[in-house]
């Protein structure tokens, strides 16, 4: 592997597992300790990881998100289960917002089998998938294109959303926490999600537990602005108890 490929591999591994030891990385990639140390020093400089004794862990302060194509490869089972539970909340005749993301893409695949619903999304992969579903009334928000995440973001997308009345919105997040709420590293994403929250009757956060305890620079909303949170059974029990005290319905899918 060239250095950039090694660093991408290390970041994906830590993103999925939370931590990685230097010895494990050396063994997995068949390179020297010195090579791995140079790679993780660069990742730490970029704010992606934090060096700890014997290895690294994901930085709680999320400054970057993985590319869409990389995120699609991890926690796939959790995302499928979360998507199915979310889709069960949708009824005929509803206007549904499906946020950009790999978890929401799994939800959209189930929604594609429903009838007589209107789906609004800012995700190009979701809109492409639903394009062939004749029974779905489909809108894309338009707006500035985020090429890393195959989505539209920014003020134009947010302004379009503000003209709508949405029955139920499924909102994704790369970082959420009981204390800091839902957040993102990117201002352009925050304004879209905030617009969705403002015009939706029911707001559902769909996110796997690996993203819990992380926070980005831009706050989207406190958790109690959500009506429902759907996540997986790896969410710590202590976190589950804190969330329930915030008067939010918590749906846990067993993995």
N, C-alpha and C positions, 0 to 999 in steps of 0.2 A: 504494500500500500504506500502511496505517496502521503506526505504529512497531512494534507487537507482531508484525505479519505480516513486516515486514522483518527483525526480529531472529530470528524463527523460520527464515526463509529462509537468513540468514547462518549460523546454527548448523547447519542441515541440510547446507549446502554444505561447511562446514569439517569436519563429522563425516564426510562422505563422502570428501573430498579431502585432509584433513589440514591444509591451509593455504589462505589466500586473500589476494590482494593488494587493497589499498584501491582501486587503479585498476580492477581487474576487477569489484569489487563496485559501484563507481560506474557502470560501463558496463552491467552486467547489470540494475541496478535503476533506471537513469536518474534518479539523485538526486545531490545535491552531495556533495563530499568532507566537508564539515562534518556533513552528515546521517549519513553512514556512520561518521564518527569518533564521533559521539554514540552510535550504536547499538553499536559495538564496545566502547566504554568501559563501557556498561551490561552487555554480555555478559561482559566481563572482571571487573566488580564481582561478578557472579553466579558467578564461578569456572568459566565454561564455556570461555573461550578465554584465550589469552595474547597480548598485543600485542607484535609484533616489528617490526623495521625494514621499513617499507613495507607491513605487513599484519598478519595474525593467524594463529595456529596453534591447534590443539586442545590444551587443557590436558592434560598427561600425568596429572595427578591428577584422576580422574573424580569429580566431585561430583554430577553429574546424568546421567540417561539420557534419550535421546529417547523420545518417545511411540511406542507400538507401531505405530501407523498410519504414522508417519514412517519408522521403521526398516524397515518392510516395503518401502519404495520404493527403498532403496539396496542396492548390491552383490547384486542379486537373482540374477544368474547364478551368482556364487560360492556363494550359499546353496543354490541348486538342486543344484549339483554335489556340495557337501558332504553334503547330505541323501541323495542317491543312494548315495554311498559308505557312509554310515552305515547305511542301510537294508539294504545287502548283508551286513552283519555279523549280522543278525537271522535266527534259525532258528525253524522251527515248534515250538510248545510253550513258547517262552520267555516269561518275565515281563519286560516292557520298560518302563523309565521314560523319558518324554520331557519334558524340562524346558521351561519357558515360554520362548518366543522366536520370532523370525521365521525363523532358520535351522532350528530344530527343527520349525517348522511345515512347512517344505519336506520334511523327513525324514518327518513324520507322513503327508504326502500319499502317499508311496511305501509306507509301512507299511500304509496303508489297503487296498492290493491284496494283502496277505499273508493267510494263513489260520492259525487255531489259535494266536494269540498273545494275551497279556493286556497291555494298555497302561495304564499309570498316568501321569497328567499333572496338573500344577497350572495348565495353560493352558486358558482357556475357549474360545479359537479352535480349538485342537487337539481338545478334547473335542467341540465342536460339529461339527467336520468328521468325526470318527470315529463320531459318533452314528448316522450312516446306514449304517455298515459292519457288517452283521449278523454277520459272521464274527469281529469283534474283540470280545474281552471287555474292557470299558472301565471304569476307575475314575478319579474325580477326587478330589484330595486334600481339597478343602474348605479352609476357613481364611479369614483376613482377606483381603479383596479389594483388590488393587492395580489401581485403575481405569485408570491410565496404561498399564499393561502387560497388561491383560486376564488377570490371573493371581491365584492364591492364594498368600499368603506368611505368614510368622510361625509362632508356636509351635504352633498347632493343626494346620497343614499338616505341620510337621516331626514332631509327635508321631504323626500317622497314618502317615507314611512309616516311622518307626522300628518299626512293627509288622510290616513286610513283609520278604520275602526276594526281592530283585530280581536277575535274571540279568545284565542289561546295562542300563546307564543312559547316556543321552545328555544331557550337561550343557552348557548354553549359558553364555556369559560376555560381558559388555560390556568387560571389561578383563582382560588376561593378559600375563604377562611372565616370562622365564626366571628372573629374580632374585626377584621378589615373588610369583610364582605366579598363581593365579586369585583375583580379588577383585571386590568390588562396592561401590558407594556406600551400599548399604542393608543394615542389620542384619537386617531381616526376610527378605530374600532369602538372605543368607548362611546363616542357620540351616536353611533348607529344603535348600539345596545340600549342606551338611555332613551332614545326615541321610541324604540320598540316597547320598553317597559311603560312609557307614558301613555301609549295608545292601546294597550292590551288589557282585556278584562281578566284573563287568567295568565299568570306568568310562571313558567316552569323552567327551572335550571336543570339541565341534563349534562352531567359531568362525572367522570370516573374519579375514584378516591385518590388516585396518584397525584391529582392536582390540588388536593386539600393541603392547607398550611402554606401555600405559596401566595405571593401578592405582587402585583405590578405597580408601576408608577401611577397609573390613572384609575381612580376609583369609579366604578360603575354604579353600585348601589349596595346598601347593607343587605344581609341575607333576608331580613324580615320584609323586604320589598317583594320577595318571591312568595308565591302561594304554595308551590310544591318544589321539592328538590328530589331528583331521582339520581341515585348513585349506587355503588356496589358495596358488597358486604365487607370489603377490606377497610372501609372507613372506621377508624377507632371508635370504640363504644363511648369513650369520653366525649368525642366530638359529636356523636349522635345525640347524646344527652343535652349538650349545650345548644344544639340546633333546635331540638324539640322545645326547649324553653323559650325560643324566639317566636313561637306561635307559627311555625312553618311546618307543613305536612312533609314528612320525610319518607320516601319510598326507597326501600333497600332491595336490590336484586341480589340473589344468592349466586355466587360464582363457584 
